[in-house]
Amino acid sequence: MTPFSLPDKWLNRVIPWRGWDRPQALKPIEKVSARDCFQAHSVEIDKELARSSTTDQVRDSIRACDWDKPDHNLALPALLGFSGSVGLLAWTLETHGTVPAIRSWAQSTHFGSWYRGLTYQPNPAVSWRTAPAEFLRRTLATLPEAEYRVAVTELRDPAVHPVHAAYIAPTEPDLVAAALAITPVDHTSFGLLLCVVETESQVHELVVNTPTIYTRPYGMPNFATAAVRAGTAITEAIAAAFKNEADTDGRLELMDLLTYCPTPEAFRQLLGYAGTRGGYNAIRSALEHHPGVGLAELVRSGTEAAAVELQAFVLTQPEKVAAASPGLDDATRATIEKITAAHDALPESDSPPAILLNPPWIGRKKAAKPPVIELPTELPAAFHWSPGQRERLLATQPTFAFAPQYMPSWQRLAEGGYSAWQMQGAMVQLSSDDALALVRHWTPAARYWDAGWLPYALARFGVDAYPAAVRALDKSAVAAAYTLIPVRSHEVAPRMAEFLLRRGKLRAVALDWLRCHGLDAVAYLVPAALGRAGTHRRGAEAALRRLAVDHSREQVVDRAHRYGDEAAAAIAVLLDIDSLTILPARIPAPPAWLTPQLLPQIALPGRQSALPRELVPTLITMCQLGDADAPYAGLETVAALCDPESLSRWAWAIFQQYRRMDYPSKDVWVLRLQGWLGDDDTVRSLSPLIQAWPGESAHQRAVVGLDVLSDIGTDVALMHLYRISQKVPFKALRAKAADKIEQIADELELTPEQLGDRLVPDFGLSPQGTATLDFGPRQFVVGFDESLKPYLTDAEGKPRKALPKPAAADDADLAAAATKAFSALKKDVRGAASDQIARLQRAMRYQRRFDAADFRAYFVSHPLVGVLVRRLVWGTYETAEPNSPLLQSFRVAEDNSLADAEDNPFELDENAVVGAVHPAQLSAELLAAWSELFADYELLQPFPQLSRPVYRLTDSEKSTNVLSRFDKLTVPSRVLLGLAKQGWNRDTPADAGVQNSVIQTLPSGAEVSIDLDPGIPVGEPDMLGDQTIQRVELSSGTYGDIDPVLISEILADLTELERHRL
């Protein structure tokens, strides 16, 4: 056992025991007599005595008790157990002696807690009130030997719980052995037994027998005591506590405790907590306490977090590094020398960007910033139709009409969820009054296509219709924005101007809107341009500047005069402002936590020279000047004059320091900076953090992280954004990511799913889904199995278990590059594999359809996805609707040709609608034929398709909205949590943070709800125990309305729960 090197701040928290060489005086305890204690609790005790659960003898003893001379068998123990008063126990010890005090306290542990009444239990329990036991432990630590021996004899009485006995007298081996033999260990007993264990085997036994270990701050004295008694063996208990429970404050304390453990194992344990709150601070503290151990472990780790800490310590603490150097191994010393030599490898440029030499805030004149002026927004909405546009819209004939018996009311249509062609048909079928009511009350759904009927409505109802399109902007921005091009109003103008700040289709729409209305738009933009700071103001300013370029400054200012001379003058100033001079009143200083000398050099184009380090603080200031939506213009100027990859690494190094300091909230600009300067490597490093932050109580930081991914905007960034929208366990973050994806998809006129199809990287694989690793004279081929797990063969196709180490005859550089590439490929594909398998399974479950061109381009021809596609059965369908009939089925062969169930060539019509076949759609004969063919070719499937069970409703269930066959089914909570993989989500927490149902949202918008008792607490799913299903209810319609494929999947999920019935 290696001892901890604990400072006084931890030693003072140790709970002393007899024989500890750092004796502590008993803490002064204010004694409370039995009478005073009873009087203080008499009202509550009277209530308990009235309960039927209170033991009769206890009731009689309390009512008859003379509290100046209390009964030590029942009355006094009952009062001790009810009150938990250490003062009463101290009074008992002083008044009656040690043994009577121990007996009374021991009997108090036989009473149920207050809400169960004063019920005497035959067996003692470990009370959550540990202060009385601690008082006795401290008392026995100072007793004379003879009195101590008598007290220990009393502790061996069966009335004393073995855990309490060992805790009070931890130097008695028989008491310790008896306590550790009790299993399982609850969390209160775990805390007490921490103060008992002394050996590695005892710590291990305790950890193994404790299902849940808490890290609450009030338990830190127990860990401090264990650190002194068991030394470094206690690191196993700390590691278990981190796995089982996530109380942040307690984790911070435990990490601090670990910093005083001088072993490599403890330092490695701390490295595992890098990136969590307090993790970096703890690593730095451990380095300060034990630099020799820490430096060696940082070098051995090889992680990014370790590299950051190693570089920081080497460059900022050279004296401590030099002092530790004699005890370091050769590899560690060599790494340290390499860090020192590489820090300033490039010569500094003698012609850096001029804006850094003379930044705009040096010697600046006070800018004539336009004031915030509240202007009236009273202009009526106006329209500008191009010649014949409105007439053409009104003449549009719908392609759909509801059958009379199925015609929804305007109220039902107004709830949203109907497609554009259904809505346009309804607009023609409804009476004029009902159609107008529909337009006024319509609520847009989150689908990009359901706003396509609005142009007709706008042409027909004009001013009464455009508010519906404004409402649709938040759901179907591109379609609604196109609709609003003819409209100018105080609601539309700021939104259109805001779209100028966006990219793609929305920016194009905004430019079309400005061209449509020209100078007439000025009057609708001026109030926003002179309003409060925000995206509406920035957009309006940008729009007015655009109009000034397209027309003239004078004409824009002239139109602004309708709001008065002051407003016109303010607009004139706005149009004359150089964006480089738009600066805050106070230029921020670089944050104190940021150490510029630790940042890597910023290479200039050609990578032959670097930005002088003396200019880095100026560049940092430019980074700070950006707002939530855009960087400072000067930063864009500098970025254009630097090497992009080098600048991205520099920005990430700032983020690493920000992260090491636990993300100071006022410096969120560091996170936004990653979106302005970051690249795909930034994405790969940032994405896992974004996904973890909500679990660390940092939801808002995670939301900003989503903005960063969107701002970077590369295919890799959008792929990670899409993955977050589909997979993260945090519902709020998943919804925010889905909004982002929907917005981007909308701008590209795609659905989010179609965007997801286009965001799967090819990872550099060949069209056949393989990669060649070149060692020079030898080559190896990487392929992927049905689960996208990689396998290796040599050039002749002979399987290999692993990539060999380079041989003497191999090209060393090529072999090193191939080995690195193989490692990266495995990592990248591992992350994508589960995503793609789940995506295809969802496509089958929810009957998603693809047109033939997309199917070939993004599925068949994709190097990685194609590996999965070739192991599934596909079909063509009559339409893209979920319940559309299957027409034909086929598979994709190894050469990407198509074949039917008899292995004959299959021709896919270019207008075909394609989907993954569900066995519920196949006849028994066709299912058997496909199963036989796949078996003959030894084609294993990425998920059960042909072997998938098919479940059907009974006739009576088809006409109801409740599936009673699953009522009163009891299963473990975590089994229900597993339904998340099938698209089930827990509902919004109710009282006390309990989620009372698990919900599946259907494509129709209806919900299937599994109602639970007692419900699942957020964060602690096992706290309330097993769950009993009360009912499985459909929110609207009947189960017979759900298509056979989806109902089979829902029944399969519920039937799977039956396997876990308790």
HUCOR-V296890 format. One record per helix or strand of 3 or more residues. SS is the DSSP state (alpha for helix, beta for strand). FROM is the first residue (numbers start at 0). TO is the last residue. If there is no record, write none. Layout:
[[SS/FROM/TO] [SS/FROM/TO]]
//
This chain:
[[alpha/7/10] [alpha/33/48] [alpha/55/63] [alpha/74/82] [alpha/85/95] [alpha/97/107] [alpha/113/115] [alpha/130/140] [alpha/144/154] [alpha/161/167] [alpha/172/179] [alpha/186/193] [alpha/199/207] [alpha/216/243] [alpha/247/257] [alpha/263/270] [alpha/278/288] [alpha/290/300] [alpha/303/315] [alpha/317/324] [alpha/329/341] [alpha/353/356] [alpha/388/393] [alpha/403/405] [alpha/409/413] [alpha/419/428] [alpha/431/440] [alpha/453/460] [alpha/462/471] [alpha/476/483] [alpha/491/498] [alpha/503/528] [alpha/534/549] [alpha/552/562] [alpha/564/575] [alpha/578/580] [alpha/595/597] [alpha/612/623] [alpha/632/638] [alpha/643/659] [alpha/664/666] [alpha/668/676] [alpha/679/695] [alpha/698/711] [alpha/714/726] [alpha/730/746] [alpha/751/756] [beta/770/773] [beta/778/783] [beta/789/793] [alpha/811/844] [alpha/851/859] [alpha/864/868] [beta/873/876] [beta/885/891] [beta/912/915] [alpha/918/920] [alpha/923/935] [alpha/954/957] [alpha/963/965] [alpha/972/981] [alpha/990/992] [beta/993/1000] [beta/1006/1016] [beta/1026/1033] [alpha/1038/1040] [alpha/1043/1057]]
//
